[in-house]
Amino acid sequence: MRFGLHTFTQVEPEKLKTLTDGLEAYSRVRKRNRKSGKLNNHLEAAIHEAMSELDKMSGTVHQIPQGDRQMRPPKPKRRKISR
C-alpha cells in the first residue's frame, strides 16, 4: 500500500519499460554521476596545475595563508565499554 494520495494514473502500455530497461537506465544515470565526480577532481587538479605554471612564469609563488586553510576538528576518542 502506498502512502499519500490514493489516486490512480493511467499509463499507455507502450510507454512502460521492462525491468531490464529500467535497471539499465538507472545504471547509466549512476555511472554518469560517478564520472562527474572524477571529472570535478581532474578539473580541480588541472586548474591547480595551470595556476602553478602561471606562478612559475610570473616569478611569484602563491601560497595559501595559514588562516585560510580548512582544518578538520579532531575525531572524538572512542571509549571501550567493558561488560
C-alpha positions in Angstrom: 0.0 0.0 0.0 1.3 3.4 -0.9 1.1 6.4 1.4 -0.2 9.8 0.4 -2.9 10.4 -2.2 -4.7 7.3 -3.3 -5.2 8.3 -7.0 -4.6 6.2 -10.0 -2.8 7.2 -13.1 -3.3 5.6 -16.5 -0.2 4.8 -18.5 -0.2 3.6 -22.0 1.2 0.1 -22.1 3.6 1.0 -24.9 5.4 3.5 -22.6 6.0 1.0 -19.9 9.6 -0.2 -19.5 10.6 -3.7 -18.7 12.6 -4.4 -15.5 15.8 -4.7 -17.5 15.2 -1.4 -19.3 14.6 0.4 -16.1 17.6 -1.1 -14.4 19.9 -0.3 -17.3 18.6 3.3 -17.3 19.3 3.6 -13.6 22.7 2.1 -14.0 23.5 4.6 -16.8 22.5 7.6 -14.6 24.6 6.3 -11.7 27.6 5.8 -13.9 27.2 9.3 -15.4 27.1 10.8 -11.8 30.2 8.9 -10.8 32.1 10.2 -13.8 31.1 13.8 -13.0 32.8 13.4 -9.6 36.0 12.2 -11.2 35.7 15.0 -13.7 35.5 17.5 -11.0 38.6 16.1 -9.3 40.5 16.2 -12.7 39.3 19.7 -13.4 40.4 20.9 -10.0 43.8 19.3 -10.4 44.2 20.9 -13.9 43.3 24.3 -12.5 45.8 23.9 -9.7 48.5 22.9 -12.2 47.7 25.8 -14.5 47.9 28.2 -11.6 51.3 26.8 -10.6 52.5 27.2 -14.2 51.4 30.9 -14.2 53.1 31.4 -10.9 56.3 30.0 -12.3 56.1 32.2 -15.4 55.4 35.3 -13.5 58.1 34.5 -10.9 55.7 34.8 -7.9 54.6 32.0 -5.7 51.1 31.9 -4.5 50.7 30.3 -1.0 47.6 29.8 1.0 47.7 31.9 4.2 47.6 29.9 7.4 44.2 31.3 8.4 42.5 30.3 5.1 43.3 26.6 5.4 40.4 24.4 6.4 41.2 22.4 9.4 39.2 19.4 10.4 38.2 19.1 14.1 39.8 16.1 15.8 37.8 12.9 15.9 36.3 12.1 19.2 38.0 9.3 21.0 36.1 6.0 21.2 35.8 4.6 24.6 35.6 0.9 25.3 32.7 -0.3 27.2 33.5 -3.3 29.3 30.7 -5.6 30.2 
